[in-house]
Amino acid sequence: MNDLIKKQLDDAKQHMEKTVEHTDSELLKIRAGKAMPSMVDGVHVDYYGSPVPISQVANINTPDARTIVIQPWEKTMISPIEKAIMEANLGFNPQNDGIVVRINVPPLTEERRKDLVKKVKAEAEQGKVTVRNIRKDANEKIKKLSKEGVSEDEIKGGEAEVQKLTDIYIVKIDKIVEVKEKDILTV
């Protein structure tokens, strides 16, 4: 196979891999009923004028399946952490006892579980669309290689390889979604 086509395939593979990782990390943020430190990953707290992730100003633990405990390294950070969680609109009501911030994670209702599954599917579809866009870009770049003397057969072969990559990464996204759905729907 031509080196130029191989480079395009490697680039496409790398981008698709990152897309799957991104989709996976986005799905981790969707809670499945169990308290997990990753639930507050997207929350940024005002630390002396600059927004930083909570994990950089506090320890985050889950002593049981329904509680997240956030213990700031500085006592002055308790109120900003509590405020940041409320502003993040995660559906949690943090409680502050002067030492730690506790978040009680309510059990999921059947309706809420179905909403979360819809959210998971929407996020997965976004990942698949991104993979397909990467395929389209890779195919366009491979077609442009004909100007550099790459034969028509090699271009067709390159496009077929891009399609194989696309299929592989879409299946990976489907598997991640399947696991997440099962996790959400398990009571």
Backbone as a printed PyTorch tensor [residue, N CA C, xyz], in Angstrom:
tensor([[[  0.8470,  -1.1960,   0.0000],
         [  0.0000,   0.0000,   0.0000],
         [  0.8830,   1.2470,   0.0000]],

        [[  0.4340,   2.2390,  -0.6700],
         [  1.1550,   3.5010,  -0.8000],
         [  1.3530,   4.1620,   0.5730]],

        [[  2.5240,   4.7630,   0.7880],
         [  2.8420,   5.4080,   2.0630],
         [  1.9150,   6.5840,   2.3630]],

        [[  1.5320,   7.3300,   1.3340],
         [  0.6460,   8.4800,   1.5430],
         [ -0.7260,   8.0150,   2.0300]],

        [[ -1.2140,   6.9190,   1.4530],
         [ -2.5080,   6.3780,   1.8790],
         [ -2.3880,   5.8410,   3.3010]],

        [[ -1.2750,   5.1680,   3.5720],
         [ -1.0490,   4.6110,   4.9090],
         [ -1.0740,   5.7280,   5.9610]],

        [[ -0.4680,   6.8720,   5.6320],
         [ -0.4640,   8.0030,   6.5630],
         [ -1.8850,   8.4930,   6.8220]],

        [[ -2.7030,   8.5900,   5.7640],
         [ -4.0970,   9.0310,   5.9380],
         [ -4.8770,   8.0400,   6.7990]],

        [[ -4.6180,   6.7480,   6.5950],
         [ -5.2990,   5.7200,   7.3950],
         [ -4.8930,   5.8180,   8.8650]],

        [[ -3.5980,   6.0440,   9.0990],
         [ -3.1290,   6.1810,  10.4810],
         [ -3.7610,   7.3960,  11.1590]],

        [[ -3.8320,   8.5130,  10.4130],
         [ -4.4550,   9.7200,  10.9640],
         [ -5.9220,   9.4620,  11.2990]],

        [[ -6.6250,   8.8300,  10.3610],
         [ -8.0470,   8.5540,  10.5720],
         [ -8.2220,   7.6380,  11.7820]],

        [[ -7.3700,   6.6230,  11.8860],
         [ -7.4690,   5.6800,  13.0050],
         [ -7.2520,   6.4050,  14.3320]],

        [[ -6.2620,   7.2860,  14.3600],
         [ -5.9530,   8.0440,  15.5740],
         [ -7.1420,   8.9330,  15.9830]],

        [[ -7.7150,   9.6200,  15.0120],
         [ -8.8590,  10.4950,  15.3040],
         [-10.0670,   9.6910,  15.7680]],

        [[-10.2910,   8.5420,  15.1360],
         [-11.4310,   7.7090,  15.5280],
         [-11.2390,   7.1570,  16.9400]],

        [[-10.0010,   6.7990,  17.2640],
         [ -9.6900,   6.2990,  18.6100],
         [ -9.9980,   7.3890,  19.6430]],

        [[ -9.5900,   8.6170,  19.3430],
         [ -9.8610,   9.7350,  20.2580],
         [-11.3620,   9.9810,  20.3920]],

        [[-12.0900,   9.8030,  19.3050],
         [-13.5400,   9.9880,  19.3440],
         [-14.1910,   8.9630,  20.2680]],

        [[-13.7420,   7.7000,  20.1660],
         [-14.2900,   6.6520,  21.0300],
         [-13.9610,   6.9710,  22.4940]],

        [[-12.7190,   7.4040,  22.7550],
         [-12.3330,   7.7630,  24.1250],
         [-13.1810,   8.9190,  24.6480]],

        [[-13.4050,   9.9200,  23.7960],
         [-14.2140,  11.0750,  24.2010],
         [-15.6490,  10.6430,  24.5070]],

        [[-16.2100,   9.8130,  23.6330],
         [-17.5840,   9.3320,  23.8470],
         [-17.6590,   8.5750,  25.1620]],

        [[-16.6660,   7.7290,  25.4050],
         [-16.6270,   6.9540,  26.6510],
         [-16.5670,   7.8860,  27.8600]],

        [[-15.7270,   8.9130,  27.7910],
         [-15.6030,   9.8280,  28.9330],
         [-16.8930,  10.6320,  29.1310]],

        [[-17.5800,  10.9830,  28.0390],
         [-18.8570,  11.6890,  28.1600],
         [-19.9100,  10.7820,  28.7990]],

        [[-19.8920,   9.5080,  28.4350],
         [-20.8640,   8.5710,  28.9980],
         [-20.5970,   8.3140,  30.4780]],

        [[-19.3510,   8.4340,  30.8890],
         [-19.0280,   8.2570,  32.3080],
         [-19.6950,   9.3330,  33.1650]],

        [[-19.9160,  10.4960,  32.5700],
         [-20.5210,  11.5970,  33.3160],
         [-22.0150,  11.3700,  33.5500]],

        [[-22.6040,  10.4740,  32.7610],
         [-24.0320,  10.1810,  32.9390],
         [-24.1390,   9.1560,  34.0550]],

        [[-24.7880,   9.5580,  35.1220],
         [-24.8010,   8.6940,  36.3020],
         [-25.7520,   7.5200,  36.1390]],

        [[-25.3920,   6.4260,  36.7770],
         [-26.1990,   5.2110,  36.6630],
         [-26.7730,   4.7950,  38.0110]],

        [[-27.0370,   5.7500,  38.8910],
         [-27.6460,   5.4170,  40.1720],
         [-26.6570,   5.2560,  41.3060]],

        [[-25.4370,   4.8540,  40.9770],
         [-24.4130,   4.6960,  42.0010],
         [-23.5980,   5.9860,  42.0890]],

        [[-23.2330,   6.3530,  43.3040],
         [-22.4090,   7.5490,  43.4850],
         [-21.0030,   7.2400,  42.9860]],

        [[-20.4640,   8.1360,  42.1630],
         [-19.1020,   7.9620,  41.6550],
         [-18.4180,   9.3270,  41.6540]],

        [[-17.1280,   9.3550,  42.0220],
         [-16.4100,  10.6330,  42.0010],
         [-16.4540,  11.3140,  40.6310]],

        [[-16.5480,  10.5280,  39.5600],
         [-16.5510,  11.1070,  38.2100],
         [-17.7960,  11.9620,  37.9440]],

        [[-18.8040,  11.8540,  38.7990],
         [-20.0290,  12.6450,  38.6130],
         [-19.7720,  14.1380,  38.7380]],

        [[-18.7360,  14.5110,  39.4610],
         [-18.4390,  15.9350,  39.6430],
         [-17.2000,  16.3550,  38.8450]],

        [[-16.7540,  15.4940,  37.9120],
         [-15.5710,  15.8110,  37.1060],
         [-15.7060,  17.0970,  36.3090]],

        [[-16.8900,  17.3520,  35.7820],
         [-17.0680,  18.5280,  34.9420],
         [-17.2780,  19.8170,  35.7120]],

        [[-17.3150,  19.7370,  37.0470],
         [-17.5970,  20.9160,  37.8600],
         [-16.2970,  21.6750,  38.1350]],

        [[-16.3210,  22.9690,  37.8470],
         [-15.1590,  23.8220,  38.1120],
         [-15.5110,  24.7910,  39.2300]],

        [[-14.5690,  24.9710,  40.1350],
         [-14.7770,  25.8420,  41.2790],
         [-13.8580,  27.0560,  41.1410]],

        [[-14.3110,  28.2000,  41.6360],
         [-13.5180,  29.4260,  41.5730],
         [-12.4320,  29.3650,  42.6460]],

        [[-11.1880,  29.2310,  42.2200],
         [-10.0690,  29.1360,  43.1520],
         [ -9.1860,  30.3700,  42.9660]],

        [[ -9.3720,  31.3320,  43.8490],
         [ -8.6420,  32.6010,  43.7800],
         [ -8.7230,  33.2310,  42.3910]],

        [[ -9.9290,  33.2690,  41.8450],
         [-10.1580,  33.9710,  40.5890],
         [-10.0660,  33.1240,  39.3330]],

        [[ -9.5910,  31.8870,  39.4240],
         [ -9.5410,  31.0730,  38.2050],
         [-10.3100,  29.7620,  38.4040]],

        [[-11.0510,  29.3530,  37.3800],
         [-11.8360,  28.1200,  37.4990],
         [-10.9440,  26.8810,  37.4090]],

        [[-11.0380,  26.0190,  38.4060],
         [-10.2680,  24.7680,  38.4070],
         [-11.2120,  23.6080,  38.7280]],

        [[-10.8940,  22.4000,  38.2430],
         [-11.7340,  21.2420,  38.5760],
         [-11.7250,  20.9980,  40.0880]],

        [[-12.8450,  20.5250,  40.6160],
         [-12.9490,  20.2460,  42.0610],
         [-11.8320,  19.3160,  42.5150]],

        [[-11.4760,  18.3520,  41.6770],
         [-10.4620,  17.3630,  42.0630],
         [ -9.0940,  18.0040,  42.3310]],

        [[ -8.8940,  19.2680,  41.9070],
         [ -7.6150,  19.9350,  42.1550],
         [ -7.6130,  20.7520,  43.4470]],

        [[ -8.7760,  20.8200,  44.1190],
         [ -8.8170,  21.5740,  45.3790],
         [ -9.3650,  20.7370,  46.5340]],

        [[ -9.7100,  19.4560,  46.2380],
         [-10.3230,  18.6350,  47.2850],
         [-10.1830,  17.1520,  46.9820]],

        [[-10.3400,  16.3410,  48.0370],
         [-10.4410,  14.8900,  47.8730],
         [-11.8990,  14.5520,  47.6370]],

        [[-12.1450,  13.6410,  46.7050],
         [-13.5120,  13.2220,  46.4060],
         [-13.6060,  11.7260,  46.6700]],

        [[-14.4960,  11.3450,  47.5860],
         [-14.6590,   9.9360,  47.9480],
         [-16.1160,   9.5240,  47.8720]],

        [[-16.3330,   8.2220,  47.8060],
         [-17.6900,   7.6750,  47.8660],
         [-17.7110,   6.6140,  48.9650]],

        [[-18.0750,   7.0160,  50.1970],
         [-18.0820,   6.0640,  51.3050],
         [-19.1300,   4.9670,  51.1460]],

        [[-20.2070,   5.2390,  50.4080],
         [-21.2080,   4.2140,  50.1200],
         [-21.8060,   4.4880,  48.7390]],

        [[-22.7180,   3.6460,  48.2960],
         [-23.2680,   3.7330,  46.9370],
         [-24.1520,   4.9500,  46.6950]],

        [[-24.5450,   5.6700,  47.7540],
         [-25.4610,   6.7980,  47.5940],
         [-24.8670,   8.1410,  48.0200]],

        [[-23.5880,   8.1710,  48.4100],
         [-23.0120,   9.4050,  48.9400],
         [-21.6730,   9.7380,  48.2920]],

        [[-21.5110,  11.0140,  47.9720],
         [-20.2140,  11.5330,  47.5290],
         [-19.7680,  12.5150,  48.6040]],

        [[-18.5290,  12.3580,  49.0740],
         [-17.9910,  13.2660,  50.0870],
         [-16.8170,  14.0230,  49.4650]],

        [[-16.8980,  15.3440,  49.5250],
         [-15.8420,  16.1970,  48.9870],
         [-15.1970,  16.9260,  50.1510]],

        [[-13.9140,  16.6370,  50.3700],
         [-13.2010,  17.2570,  51.4820],
         [-12.1390,  18.2020,  50.9250]],

        [[-12.4020,  19.5180,  51.0300],
         [-11.4490,  20.4960,  50.4940],
         [-10.1490,  20.5190,  51.2960]],

        [[ -9.0720,  20.8580,  50.6080],
         [ -7.7710,  20.9470,  51.2720],
         [ -7.6760,  22.2420,  52.0790]],

        [[ -8.4760,  23.2310,  51.6960],
         [ -8.5280,  24.4860,  52.4530],
         [ -9.9680,  24.7000,  52.9050]],

        [[-10.1660,  25.0120,  54.1770],
         [-11.5220,  25.1990,  54.7170],
         [-12.2940,  26.2900,  53.9760]],

        [[-11.5730,  27.3150,  53.4840],
         [-12.2370,  28.4290,  52.8080],
         [-12.8980,  27.9970,  51.4900]],

        [[-12.5680,  26.8030,  51.0040],
         [-13.0980,  26.3460,  49.7130],
         [-14.4610,  25.6720,  49.8300]],

        [[-14.9400,  25.4370,  51.0560],
         [-16.2100,  24.7210,  51.2190],
         [-17.3650,  25.4370,  50.5210]],

        [[-17.5420,  26.7240,  50.7870],
         [-18.6470,  27.4570,  50.1550],
         [-18.5210,  27.5320,  48.6350]],

        [[-17.3350,  27.8620,  48.0960],
         [-17.2180,  27.8830,  46.6290],
         [-17.5030,  26.5180,  45.9870]],

        [[-17.1120,  25.4240,  46.6530],
         [-17.3730,  24.0870,  46.1070],
         [-18.8840,  23.8260,  46.0920]],

        [[-19.5260,  24.1440,  47.2240],
         [-20.9730,  23.9420,  47.3220],
         [-21.6960,  24.7580,  46.2390]],

        [[-21.2830,  26.0010,  46.0890],
         [-21.8900,  26.8900,  45.0940],
         [-21.6700,  26.3480,  43.6720]],

        [[-20.4510,  25.8770,  43.3910],
         [-20.1260,  25.3600,  42.0510],
         [-20.9710,  24.1370,  41.7120]],

        [[-21.2040,  23.2690,  42.6950],
         [-22.0170,  22.0650,  42.4540],
         [-23.4570,  22.4560,  42.1560]],

        [[-23.9710,  23.4270,  42.9130],
         [-25.3490,  23.8660,  42.6770],
         [-25.4800,  24.5340,  41.3000]],

        [[-24.4850,  25.3370,  40.9270],
         [-24.5230,  26.0370,  39.6450],
         [-24.3400,  25.0780,  38.4660]],

        [[-23.6710,  23.9430,  38.7070],
         [-23.4450,  22.9780,  37.6330],
         [-24.7340,  22.2730,  37.2250]],

        [[-25.7720,  22.4270,  38.0540],
         [-27.0900,  21.8910,  37.7330],
         [-27.0490,  20.3880,  37.4540]],

        [[-26.4370,  19.6320,  38.3680],
         [-26.3340,  18.1880,  38.2210],
         [-27.5300,  17.4550,  38.8270]],

        [[-28.4100,  18.2050,  39.4440],
         [-29.5700,  17.5860,  40.0830],
         [-29.2560,  17.1330,  41.5050]],

        [[-28.1630,  17.6330,  42.0590],
         [-27.7620,  17.2820,  43.4230],
         [-28.0040,  18.4660,  44.3400]],

        [[-28.2110,  18.1650,  45.6190],
         [-28.3480,  19.2050,  46.6130],
         [-27.2370,  19.0020,  47.6430]],

        [[-26.0960,  19.6860,  47.4730],
         [-24.9710,  19.4680,  48.3840],
         [-25.2560,  19.9980,  49.7930]],

        [[-24.7280,  19.2910,  50.7990],
         [-24.8460,  19.7440,  52.1820],
         [-23.4460,  19.9500,  52.7350]],

        [[-23.2940,  21.0510,  53.4390],
         [-21.9840,  21.4250,  53.9340],
         [-22.0470,  21.4270,  55.4580]],

        [[-21.1220,  20.6720,  56.0900],
         [-21.1320,  20.6230,  57.5530],
         [-19.9470,  21.3880,  58.1630]],

        [[-19.3090,  22.2310,  57.3520],
         [-18.1810,  23.0180,  57.8450],
         [-16.8400,  22.3340,  57.6250]],

        [[-16.8520,  21.0190,  57.3960],
         [-15.6030,  20.2740,  57.1710],
         [-15.6010,  19.6530,  55.7790]],

        [[-16.7410,  19.0460,  55.4140],
         [-16.8530,  18.4150,  54.1010],
         [-18.1800,  18.8160,  53.4450]],

        [[-18.2410,  18.5840,  52.1290],
         [-19.4930,  18.7740,  51.3890],
         [-19.9890,  17.3700,  51.0470]],

        [[-21.2120,  17.0730,  51.4560],
         [-21.8110,  15.7670,  51.1710],
         [-22.8750,  15.9170,  50.0890]],

        [[-22.8820,  14.9500,  49.1950],
         [-23.9170,  14.9210,  48.1720],
         [-24.6040,  13.5660,  48.2930]],

        [[-25.9030,  13.6020,  48.5840],
         [-26.6770,  12.3610,  48.6070],
         [-27.2460,  12.1520,  47.2160]],

        [[-26.8780,  11.0310,  46.5990],
         [-27.3350,  10.7290,  45.2500],
         [-28.6660,   9.9920,  45.3570]],

        [[-29.7460,  10.6180,  44.8920],
         [-31.0600,   9.9610,  45.0030],
         [-31.1470,   8.7590,  44.0650]],

        [[-31.9090,   7.7330,  44.4630],
         [-32.0850,   6.5900,  43.5630],
         [-32.8500,   7.0350,  42.3110]],

        [[-32.5750,   6.3670,  41.2080],
         [-33.2040,   6.7530,  39.9510],
         [-34.6120,   6.1690,  39.8220]],

        [[-35.5270,   6.9890,  39.3270],
         [-36.8740,   6.4900,  39.0290],
         [-36.8290,   5.8270,  37.6480]],

        [[-37.8480,   5.0500,  37.3410],
         [-37.9070,   4.3670,  36.0360],
         [-37.8960,   5.3910,  34.9010]],

        [[-38.6510,   6.4760,  35.0890],
         [-38.7260,   7.5180,  34.0600],
         [-37.3520,   8.1620,  33.8470]],

        [[-36.6660,   8.4380,  34.9570],
         [-35.3390,   9.0520,  34.8740],
         [-34.3480,   8.1120,  34.1850]],

        [[-34.4600,   6.8030,  34.4630],
         [-33.5850,   5.8240,  33.8120],
         [-33.7780,   5.8620,  32.2930]],

        [[-35.0490,   5.9420,  31.8690],
         [-35.3230,   5.9840,  30.4300],
         [-34.7700,   7.2600,  29.8050]],

        [[-34.8740,   8.3730,  30.5220],
         [-34.3080,   9.6390,  30.0350],
         [-32.7870,   9.5230,  29.8880]],

        [[-32.1590,   8.8820,  30.8770],
         [-30.7030,   8.7210,  30.8290],
         [-30.2930,   7.8370,  29.6490]],

        [[-31.0720,   6.7920,  29.3760],
         [-30.7730,   5.9270,  28.2270],
         [-30.8600,   6.7420,  26.9290]],

        [[-31.8780,   7.6310,  26.8420],
         [-31.9950,   8.4900,  25.6580],
         [-30.7680,   9.3920,  25.5350]],

        [[-30.3240,   9.9150,  26.6710],
         [-29.1520,  10.7900,  26.6850],
         [-27.9020,  10.0150,  26.2370]],

        [[-27.7900,   8.7680,  26.7020],
         [-26.6600,   7.9110,  26.3160],
         [-26.6750,   7.6770,  24.8050]],

        [[-27.8620,   7.3690,  24.2830],
         [-27.9670,   7.1100,  22.8440],
         [-27.6480,   8.3570,  22.0240]],

        [[-28.0760,   9.5130,  22.5080],
         [-27.7900,  10.7700,  21.8010],
         [-26.2800,  11.0340,  21.7940]],

        [[-25.6410,  10.7900,  22.9340],
         [-24.1860,  10.9950,  23.0280],
         [-23.4560,  10.0290,  22.1000]],

        [[-23.9310,   8.7780,  22.0540],
         [-23.3160,   7.7710,  21.1830],
         [-23.4880,   8.1600,  19.7200]],

        [[-24.6640,   8.6580,  19.3800],
         [-24.9130,   9.0650,  17.9970],
         [-23.9700,  10.2090,  17.6130]],

        [[-23.7160,  11.1030,  18.5570],
         [-22.7760,  12.2000,  18.3050],
         [-21.3850,  11.6290,  18.0000]],

        [[-20.9950,  10.6220,  18.7580],
         [-19.7000,   9.9660,  18.5220],
         [-19.6500,   9.3120,  17.1490]],

        [[-20.7390,   8.6450,  16.7710],
         [-20.7880,   7.9760,  15.4630],
         [-20.7230,   8.9940,  14.3270]],

        [[-21.4280,  10.1130,  14.4990],
         [-21.3950,  11.1680,  13.4760],
         [-19.9600,  11.6790,  13.3140]],

        [[-19.2710,  11.8410,  14.4310],
         [-17.8820,  12.3040,  14.3670],
         [-17.0150,  11.2890,  13.6220]],

        [[-17.2030,  10.0020,  13.9170],
         [-16.4360,   8.9520,  13.2170],
         [-16.7290,   9.0110,  11.7200]],

        [[-17.9970,   9.1920,  11.3640],
         [-18.3430,   9.2620,   9.9310],
         [-17.7390,  10.4960,   9.2660]],

        [[-17.6790,  11.6000,   9.9960],
         [-17.0440,  12.8120,   9.4430],
         [-15.5480,  12.5810,   9.2250]],

        [[-14.9250,  11.8420,  10.1580],
         [-13.5070,  11.5250,   9.9980],
         [-13.3230,  10.6690,   8.7460]],

        [[-14.2560,   9.7150,   8.5390],
         [-14.2080,   8.8690,   7.3320],
         [-14.2910,   9.7440,   6.0780]],

        [[-15.2400,  10.6800,   6.0790],
         [-15.4350,  11.5520,   4.9120],
         [-14.1600,  12.3580,   4.6280]],

        [[-13.5790,  12.9410,   5.6840],
         [-12.3540,  13.7300,   5.5100],
         [-11.2060,  12.8630,   4.9840]],

        [[-11.0690,  11.6540,   5.5440],
         [ -9.9880,  10.7590,   5.1150],
         [-10.1710,  10.3770,   3.6500]],

        [[-11.4110,  10.0660,   3.2440],
         [-11.6680,   9.7030,   1.8510],
         [-11.3590,  10.8600,   0.9060]],

        [[-11.7020,  12.0820,   1.3150],
         [-11.4010,  13.2530,   0.4780],
         [ -9.8870,  13.4190,   0.3200]],

        [[ -9.1650,  13.2560,   1.4230],
         [ -7.7030,  13.3970,   1.3610],
         [ -7.0940,  12.3060,   0.4830]],

        [[ -7.6320,  11.0880,   0.5840],
         [ -7.1120,   9.9750,  -0.2270],
         [ -7.3890,  10.2290,  -1.7110]],

        [[ -8.5710,  10.7570,  -2.0400],
         [ -8.8980,  11.0510,  -3.4410],
         [ -7.9530,  12.1060,  -4.0160]],

        [[ -7.5610,  13.0710,  -3.1750],
         [ -6.6620,  14.1330,  -3.6440],
         [ -5.2680,  13.5930,  -3.9460]],

        [[ -4.9620,  12.3930,  -3.4540],
         [ -3.6360,  11.8200,  -3.6940],
         [ -3.4440,  11.4100,  -5.1520]],

        [[ -4.5350,  11.3430,  -5.9240],
         [ -4.3960,  10.9830,  -7.3480],
         [ -3.5460,  12.0260,  -8.0740]],

        [[ -3.5640,  13.2540,  -7.5840],
         [ -2.7500,  14.3270,  -8.1760],
         [ -1.2640,  14.1000,  -7.9170]],

        [[ -0.9730,  13.2730,  -6.9080],
         [  0.4310,  13.0070,  -6.5750],
         [  0.8970,  11.6740,  -7.1410]],

        [[  0.1380,  11.1600,  -8.0900],
         [  0.5610,   9.9610,  -8.7930],
         [  0.1380,   8.6430,  -8.1600]],

        [[ -0.7790,   8.6820,  -7.2370],
         [ -1.2660,   7.4380,  -6.6290],
         [ -2.3010,   6.8360,  -7.5830]],

        [[ -2.1920,   5.5260,  -7.8350],
         [ -3.0740,   4.8800,  -8.8110],
         [ -4.5140,   4.8010,  -8.3020]],

        [[ -5.4260,   4.6650,  -9.2510],
         [ -6.8570,   4.5770,  -8.9540],
         [ -7.1550,   3.3700,  -8.0580]],

        [[ -6.4880,   2.2400,  -8.3300],
         [ -6.6980,   1.0240,  -7.5320],
         [ -6.2710,   1.2270,  -6.0860]],

        [[ -5.1360,   1.8980,  -5.8990],
         [ -4.6560,   2.1540,  -4.5310],
         [ -5.6270,   3.0780,  -3.7820]],

        [[ -6.1770,   4.0440,  -4.4910],
         [ -7.1440,   4.9630,  -3.8730],
         [ -8.3890,   4.1890,  -3.4470]],

        [[ -8.8920,   3.3170,  -4.3240],
         [-10.0680,   2.4910,  -3.9900],
         [ -9.7570,   1.6080,  -2.7810]],

        [[ -8.5700,   1.0290,  -2.7590],
         [ -8.1540,   0.1820,  -1.6250],
         [ -8.0940,   0.9820,  -0.3340]],

        [[ -7.5760,   2.2060,  -0.4330],
         [ -7.4850,   3.0890,   0.7290],
         [ -8.8690,   3.4290,   1.2680]],

        [[ -9.7980,   3.7300,   0.3460],
         [-11.1640,   4.0470,   0.7720],
         [-11.8310,   2.8360,   1.4430]],

        [[-11.5460,   1.6550,   0.9360],
         [-12.1040,   0.4310,   1.5380],
         [-11.5520,   0.2480,   2.9570]],

        [[-10.2650,   0.5440,   3.1370],
         [ -9.6520,   0.4330,   4.4670],
         [-10.2690,   1.4540,   5.4380]],

        [[-10.5250,   2.6600,   4.9460],
         [-11.1580,   3.6940,   5.7770],
         [-12.5370,   3.2150,   6.2190]],

        [[-13.2740,   2.5680,   5.2980],
         [-14.6020,   2.0590,   5.6440],
         [-14.5020,   0.9680,   6.7090]],

        [[-13.4830,   0.1030,   6.5890],
         [-13.2930,  -0.9500,   7.6100],
         [-13.0340,  -0.3250,   8.9730]],

        [[-12.1760,   0.7070,   9.0000],
         [-11.8890,   1.4080,  10.2610],
         [-13.1740,   1.9950,  10.8380]],

        [[-13.9580,   2.6280,   9.9750],
         [-15.2080,   3.2510,  10.4150],
         [-16.1140,   2.2090,  11.0670]],

        [[-16.2630,   1.0720,  10.4000],
         [-17.1170,   0.0000,  10.9370],
         [-16.6090,  -0.4730,  12.2970]],

        [[-15.3030,  -0.6500,  12.4280],
         [-14.7140,  -1.1210,  13.6910],
         [-15.0130,  -0.1390,  14.8210]],

        [[-14.8250,   1.1530,  14.5710],
         [-14.9960,   2.1430,  15.6340],
         [-16.4690,   2.3920,  15.9710]],

        [[-17.3510,   2.2250,  15.0070],
         [-18.7810,   2.3510,  15.3090],
         [-19.2200,   1.1850,  16.1860]],

        [[-18.6880,  -0.0090,  15.9210],
         [-18.9990,  -1.1730,  16.7630],
         [-18.4710,  -0.9440,  18.1810]],

        [[-17.2780,  -0.3340,  18.3000],
         [-16.7240,  -0.0420,  19.6350],
         [-17.6610,   0.8890,  20.4060]],

        [[-18.1680,   1.9080,  19.7410],
         [-19.0930,   2.8420,  20.3910],
         [-20.3660,   2.0940,  20.8090]],

        [[-20.8700,   1.2330,  19.9310],
         [-22.0790,   0.4590,  20.2560],
         [-21.8670,  -0.4050,  21.4950]],

        [[-20.6820,  -0.9950,  21.6190],
         [-20.3980,  -1.8580,  22.7800],
         [-20.3580,  -1.0310,  24.0690]],

        [[-19.7510,   0.1390,  24.0050],
         [-19.6890,   1.0210,  25.1800],
         [-21.1070,   1.3980,  25.6010]],

        [[-21.9490,   1.7260,  24.6160],
         [-23.3380,   2.1240,  24.8880],
         [-24.1110,   0.9620,  25.5040]],

        [[-23.8970,  -0.2260,  24.9720],
         [-24.5940,  -1.4100,  25.4850],
         [-24.2920,  -1.6090,  26.9740]],

        [[-23.0200,  -1.4890,  27.3440],
         [-22.6200,  -1.6400,  28.7450],
         [-23.2520,  -0.5500,  29.6010]],

        [[-23.2320,   0.6940,  29.1200],
         [-23.7740,   1.8250,  29.8810],
         [-25.2850,   1.6720,  30.0570]],

        [[-25.9800,   1.2670,  29.0050],
         [-27.4350,   1.0730,  29.0930],
         [-27.7590,   0.0190,  30.1520]],

        [[-27.0340,  -1.0800,  30.0950],
         [-27.2600,  -2.1710,  31.0470],
         [-27.0420,  -1.6600,  32.4700]],

        [[-25.9910,  -0.8540,  32.6430],
         [-25.6600,  -0.2790,  33.9450],
         [-26.7940,   0.6250,  34.4510]],

        [[-27.3400,   1.4450,  33.5550],
         [-28.4080,   2.3830,  33.9420],
         [-29.7080,   1.6390,  34.2720]],

        [[-30.0340,   0.6370,  33.4680],
         [-31.3160,  -0.0440,  33.6330],
         [-31.3100,  -1.0770,  34.7520]],

        [[-30.1230,  -1.4210,  35.2800],
         [-30.0460,  -2.3620,  36.3880],
         [-30.4330,  -1.6290,  37.6760]],

        [[-31.4530,  -2.1470,  38.3290],
         [-31.9430,  -1.4900,  39.5490],
         [-31.1570,  -1.9760,  40.7430]]])
